[in-house]
Amino acid sequence: MKRFFLVATLTATSILTVGCTWVKPTTGGERVVVVTPEQANLCEKLGQTRVTTQSKVGIFARNDSKVDEELVTMARNSAADMGGNAILPLTRPSPEGRQTFAILRCDGF
């Protein structure tokens, strides 16, 4: 009986954490915007960043929108660290939780 409750508790905890977002924006990252390719043409490219987050918790796949949200937040934080104020997705999020972004400095943003 104890084993059943232990397994049930671990399973419930895993399921609840699958939808959680662990990555928080930094103060600088909060000011970074995601731009379109057209907007990016008006910006100076500072570099790029490849970000990675967990796409699974144990055997459970995390919610795609939460993974995507974390990838963007990590890229925004990275852009702020590099002196950028905008990011442009260069790739789509991979099933493994990776994505590449251009780091940009744009006037008027």
N, CA, C and O of each residue as an XYZ file, in Angstrom:
436
protein
N       0.818     -1.183      0.000
C       0.000      0.000      0.000
C       0.872      1.261      0.000
O       0.578      2.223     -0.710
N       1.953      1.250      0.804
C       2.842      2.408      0.844
C       3.465      2.647     -0.529
O       3.612      3.788     -0.968
N       3.818      1.578     -1.184
C       4.434      1.698     -2.502
C       3.459      2.350     -3.494
O       3.867      3.185     -4.301
N       2.195      1.980     -3.438
C       1.182      2.572     -4.306
C       1.112      4.082     -4.095
O       1.096      4.844     -5.061
N       1.069      4.518     -2.826
C       0.988      5.946     -2.543
C       2.252      6.678     -2.975
O       2.181      7.817     -3.437
N       3.395      6.043     -2.832
C       4.646      6.645     -3.277
C       4.641      6.830     -4.793
O       4.990      7.901     -5.290
N       4.249      5.797     -5.522
C       4.183      5.877     -6.984
C       3.140      6.912     -7.403
O       3.394      7.699     -8.314
N       1.998      6.926     -6.771
C       0.946      7.888     -7.101
C       1.410      9.322     -6.838
O       1.142     10.221     -7.634
N       2.101      9.530     -5.730
C       2.601     10.865     -5.395
C       3.654     11.320     -6.398
O       3.620     12.460     -6.862
N       4.583     10.440     -6.732
C       5.616     10.786     -7.714
C       5.011     11.068     -9.086
O       5.432     11.999     -9.771
N       4.042     10.281     -9.481
C       3.391     10.486    -10.771
C       2.646     11.824    -10.787
O       2.757     12.579    -11.753
N       1.902     12.119     -9.746
C       1.160     13.385     -9.675
C       2.118     14.574     -9.685
O       1.854     15.570    -10.358
N       3.214     14.483     -8.957
C       4.203     15.555     -8.933
C       4.808     15.757    -10.311
O       4.973     16.894    -10.753
N       5.140     14.678    -10.991
C       5.706     14.780    -12.341
C       4.727     15.427    -13.305
O       5.111     16.278    -14.107
N       3.483     15.033    -13.232
C       2.471     15.589    -14.133
C       2.279     17.075    -13.863
O       2.141     17.857    -14.803
N       2.267     17.473    -12.610
C       2.089     18.886    -12.284
C       3.265     19.738    -12.742
O       3.073     20.883    -13.151
N       4.482     19.197    -12.681
C       5.651     19.990    -13.072
C       5.845     20.033    -14.580
O       6.622     20.855    -15.067
N       5.173     19.184    -15.330
C       5.309     19.172    -16.784
C       4.876     20.506    -17.376
O       5.469     20.952    -18.359
N       3.871     21.153    -16.817
C       3.365     22.405    -17.357
C       4.004     23.654    -16.771
O       3.675     24.762    -17.193
N       4.900     23.506    -15.819
C       5.497     24.668    -15.158
C       6.569     25.329    -16.018
O       7.246     24.683    -16.818
N       6.696     26.633    -15.824
C       7.768     27.391    -16.459
C       8.795     27.714    -15.392
O       8.466     28.308    -14.365
N      10.045     27.323    -15.633
C      11.095     27.533    -14.647
C      11.969     28.736    -14.967
O      12.631     29.265    -14.074
N      11.986     29.173    -16.200
C      12.858     30.260    -16.620
C      12.121     31.584    -16.453
O      11.010     31.757    -16.953
N      12.745     32.501    -15.753
C      12.149     33.812    -15.513
C      12.954     34.879    -16.255
O      14.171     34.752    -16.384
N      12.287     35.933    -16.745
C      13.020     36.998    -17.420
C      13.833     37.820    -16.429
O      13.409     38.051    -15.296
N      15.008     38.259    -16.872
C      15.799     39.188    -16.078
C      15.217     40.583    -16.277
O      14.346     40.785    -17.123
N      15.695     41.530    -15.504
C      15.229     42.908    -15.662
C      15.514     43.398    -17.080
O      14.650     44.009    -17.709
N      16.717     43.137    -17.586
C      17.055     43.528    -18.950
C      16.290     42.734    -19.988
O      15.878     43.283    -21.010
N      16.094     41.443    -19.738
C      15.378     40.579    -20.664
C      13.932     40.987    -20.852
O      13.358     40.766    -21.918
N      13.332     41.583    -19.821
C      11.943     42.031    -19.926
C      11.772     43.123    -20.977
O      10.682     43.300    -21.520
N      12.858     43.861    -21.265
C      12.779     44.975    -22.221
C      13.108     44.560    -23.659
O      13.001     45.373    -24.576
N      13.504     43.313    -23.857
C      13.857     42.818    -25.191
C      12.584     42.353    -25.901
O      11.746     41.675    -25.306
N      12.450     42.719    -27.164
C      11.260     42.359    -27.936
C      11.616     41.335    -29.011
O      12.765     41.233    -29.441
N      10.612     40.587    -29.430
C      10.749     39.653    -30.546
C      10.296     40.404    -31.791
O       9.206     40.976    -31.814
N      11.142     40.401    -32.837
C      10.816     41.151    -34.053
C      10.586     40.202    -35.225
O      10.959     39.029    -35.189
N       9.965     40.743    -36.253
C       9.748     40.016    -37.502
C      10.986     40.180    -38.382
O      11.804     41.063    -38.125
N      11.139     39.352    -39.412
C      12.269     39.520    -40.333
C      12.298     40.914    -40.972
O      13.375     41.471    -41.182
N      11.148     41.469    -41.275
C      11.091     42.808    -41.870
C      11.623     43.855    -40.902
O      12.387     44.736    -41.297
N      11.228     43.763    -39.644
C      11.727     44.694    -38.629
C      13.222     44.498    -38.406
O      13.950     45.465    -38.182
N      13.677     43.259    -38.465
C      15.089     42.957    -38.226
C      15.989     43.588    -39.280
O      17.150     43.886    -39.002
N      15.470     43.794    -40.480
C      16.263     44.421    -41.544
C      16.694     45.832    -41.182
O      17.654     46.349    -41.753
N      16.004     46.459    -40.250
C      16.316     47.819    -39.832
C      17.229     47.861    -38.610
O      17.491     48.931    -38.059
N      17.711     46.694    -38.189
C      18.476     46.581    -36.950
C      19.922     46.155    -37.218
O      20.251     45.638    -38.286
N      20.764     46.387    -36.226
C      22.162     45.927    -36.272
C      22.234     44.553    -35.613
O      21.762     44.372    -34.491
N      22.826     43.587    -36.314
C      22.962     42.243    -35.745
C      24.211     42.208    -34.866
O      25.313     42.523    -35.313
N      24.014     41.820    -33.615
C      25.121     41.729    -32.665
C      25.694     40.321    -32.582
O      26.851     40.141    -32.201
N      24.905     39.338    -32.931
C      25.338     37.942    -32.832
C      24.130     37.039    -32.794
O      23.046     37.396    -33.256
N      24.334     35.867    -32.239
C      23.208     34.950    -32.091
C      23.392     34.115    -30.855
O      24.479     34.042    -30.282
N      22.307     33.486    -30.453
C      22.331     32.619    -29.285
C      21.532     31.370    -29.584
O      20.511     31.415    -30.270
N      22.005     30.264    -29.067
C      21.273     29.001    -29.157
C      20.898     28.620    -27.738
O      21.765     28.404    -26.891
N      19.614     28.539    -27.490
C      19.124     28.272    -26.143
C      18.522     26.878    -26.077
O      18.034     26.346    -27.074
N      18.567     26.300    -24.890
C      18.066     24.943    -24.662
C      17.336     24.891    -23.340
O      17.783     25.475    -22.352
N      16.215     24.194    -23.315
C      15.480     23.961    -22.078
C      14.997     22.511    -22.071
O      15.094     21.810    -23.078
N      14.487     22.083    -20.953
C      13.991     20.711    -20.826
C      12.677     20.549    -21.578
O      11.729     21.301    -21.349
N      12.620     19.578    -22.467
C      11.368     19.299    -23.172
C      10.606     18.142    -22.529
O       9.462     17.860    -22.885
N      11.261     17.476    -21.575
C      10.631     16.367    -20.854
C      10.991     16.450    -19.384
O      12.047     16.963    -19.014
N      10.096     15.939    -18.552
C      10.367     15.736    -17.138
C      10.204     14.246    -16.925
O       9.089     13.726    -16.900
N      11.314     13.573    -16.773
C      11.262     12.119    -16.701
C      10.783     11.572    -18.034
O      11.369     11.859    -19.078
N       9.721     10.786    -17.995
C       9.161     10.222    -19.233
C       8.043     11.078    -19.812
O       7.493     10.763    -20.867
N       7.709     12.169    -19.111
C       6.589     13.007    -19.527
C       7.065     14.174    -20.385
O       7.983     14.895    -19.995
N       6.445     14.366    -21.553
C       6.747     15.518    -22.409
C       6.113     16.753    -21.785
O       4.982     16.710    -21.300
N       6.864     17.861    -21.805
C       6.329     19.128    -21.297
C       5.433     19.778    -22.343
O       5.525     19.463    -23.530
N       4.589     20.662    -21.911
C       3.697     21.416    -22.767
C       4.526     22.233    -23.764
O       5.417     22.982    -23.361
N       4.237     22.091    -25.064
C       5.005     22.785    -26.100
C       5.018     24.294    -25.903
O       6.053     24.932    -26.098
N       3.898     24.867    -25.524
C       3.850     26.323    -25.362
C       4.727     26.784    -24.204
O       5.307     27.867    -24.269
N       4.834     25.990    -23.156
C       5.716     26.334    -22.030
C       7.182     26.244    -22.458
O       7.992     27.098    -22.097
N       7.514     25.215    -23.223
C       8.880     25.069    -23.726
C       9.219     26.252    -24.630
O      10.289     26.847    -24.498
N       8.317     26.594    -25.546
C       8.539     27.731    -26.443
C       8.702     29.028    -25.661
O       9.570     29.843    -25.975
N       7.877     29.217    -24.651
C       7.941     30.419    -23.813
C       9.306     30.512    -23.123
O       9.901     31.589    -23.067
N       9.798     29.394    -22.603
C      11.101     29.393    -21.941
C      12.233     29.699    -22.920
O      13.170     30.424    -22.584
N      12.146     29.147    -24.124
C      13.178     29.412    -25.128
C      13.250     30.903    -25.455
O      14.340     31.469    -25.538
N      12.105     31.530    -25.638
C      12.065     32.969    -25.932
C      12.593     33.764    -24.739
O      13.357     34.712    -24.920
N      12.199     33.391    -23.536
C      12.674     34.096    -22.342
C      14.185     33.987    -22.215
O      14.851     34.976    -21.911
N      14.731     32.807    -22.444
C      16.182     32.626    -22.365
C      16.895     33.452    -23.433
O      17.946     34.036    -23.167
N      16.332     33.504    -24.635
C      16.924     34.303    -25.710
C      16.853     35.791    -25.377
O      17.806     36.526    -25.635
N      15.753     36.235    -24.819
C      15.624     37.640    -24.415
C      16.652     37.990    -23.348
O      17.276     39.050    -23.412
N      16.834     37.107    -22.366
C      17.840     37.332    -21.324
C      19.237     37.392    -21.923
O      20.046     38.236    -21.538
N      19.519     36.506    -22.856
C      20.817     36.478    -23.518
C      21.050     37.759    -24.312
O      22.150     38.312    -24.293
N      20.026     38.227    -25.005
C      20.139     39.462    -25.781
C      20.473     40.636    -24.867
O      21.333     41.454    -25.192
N      19.808     40.718    -23.745
C      20.077     41.799    -22.801
C      21.531     41.743    -22.324
O      22.181     42.780    -22.201
N      22.037     40.549    -22.059
C      23.430     40.392    -21.629
C      24.413     40.856    -22.697
O      25.512     41.310    -22.376
N      24.018     40.742    -23.985
C      24.887     41.136    -25.097
C      24.665     42.586    -25.532
O      25.293     43.041    -26.488
N      23.791     43.310    -24.852
C      23.520     44.694    -25.215
C      22.476     44.853    -26.295
O      22.330     45.939    -26.856
N      21.748     43.797    -26.598
C      20.693     43.865    -27.607
C      19.366     44.255    -26.998
O      19.168     44.174    -25.786
N      18.455     44.682    -27.866
C      17.116     45.012    -27.393
C      16.029     44.291    -28.200
O      14.839     44.570    -28.054
N      16.472     43.350    -29.060
C      15.512     42.593    -29.864
C      16.104     41.232    -30.223
O      17.321     41.052    -30.258
N      15.213     40.286    -30.486
C      15.628     38.966    -30.955
C      14.774     38.585    -32.158
O      13.633     39.026    -32.299
N      15.347     37.766    -33.008
C      14.649     37.232    -34.179
C      14.855     35.726    -34.196
O      15.998     35.273    -34.266
N      13.791     34.938    -34.136
C      13.965     33.488    -34.225
C      14.565     33.115    -35.583
O      14.057     33.533    -36.624
N      15.640     32.333    -35.569
C      16.272     31.870    -36.805
C      15.874     30.442    -37.139
O      15.931     30.029    -38.297
N      15.471     29.691    -36.123
C      15.015     28.313    -36.311
C      13.711     28.132    -35.542
O      13.346     28.949    -34.697
N      13.029     27.054    -35.854
C      11.840     26.671    -35.095
C      12.305     25.917    -33.853
O      13.394     25.341    -33.852
N      11.495     25.914    -32.798
C      11.860     25.107    -31.631
C      11.962     23.627    -32.021
O      11.086     23.102    -32.708
N      13.016     22.971    -31.589
C      13.177     21.547    -31.887
C      12.404     20.721    -30.854
O      12.101     21.217    -29.769
N      12.087     19.475    -31.181
C      11.407     18.613    -30.209
C      12.239     18.387    -28.944
O      11.702     18.024    -27.898
N      13.547     18.603    -29.047
C      14.428     18.416    -27.892
C      14.533     19.674    -27.034
O      15.225     19.665    -26.015
N      13.854     20.761    -27.429
C      13.865     21.981    -26.623
C      15.017     22.915    -26.937
O      15.586     23.518    -26.026
N      15.380     23.051    -28.229
C      16.462     23.961    -28.643
C      15.949     24.921    -29.699
O      15.054     24.590    -30.477
N      16.534     26.129    -29.718
C      16.186     27.106    -30.743
C      17.302     28.136    -30.851
O      17.972     28.446    -29.865
N      17.499     28.669    -32.070
C      18.522     29.680    -32.316
C      17.852     31.007    -32.651
O      16.869     31.053    -33.391
N      18.394     32.074    -32.101
C      17.876     33.424    -32.291
C      19.007     34.368    -32.673
O      20.140     34.196    -32.224
N      18.703     35.367    -33.504
C      19.628     36.472    -33.758
C      19.438     37.489    -32.637
O      18.320     37.741    -32.188
N      20.552     38.065    -32.197
C      20.533     39.132    -31.203
C      20.726     40.439    -31.949
O      21.682     40.595    -32.708
N      19.808     41.386    -31.728
C      19.804     42.626    -32.492
C      19.775     43.856    -31.601
O      19.307     43.819    -30.463
N      20.291     44.952    -32.157
C      20.116     46.268    -31.541
C      19.340     47.109    -32.537
O      19.813     47.366    -33.644
N      18.153     47.534    -32.147
C      17.260     48.273    -33.030
C      16.983     49.653    -32.452
O      16.762     49.792    -31.249
N      16.995     50.667    -33.300
C      16.625     52.018    -32.873
C      15.105     52.105    -32.758
O      14.372     51.512    -33.549
N      14.656     52.842    -31.774
C      13.222     53.075    -31.637
C      12.456     51.971    -30.938
O      11.227     52.023    -30.892
N      13.123     50.987    -30.402
C      12.412     49.903    -29.703
C      12.551     50.100    -28.211
O      12.030     49.302    -27.432
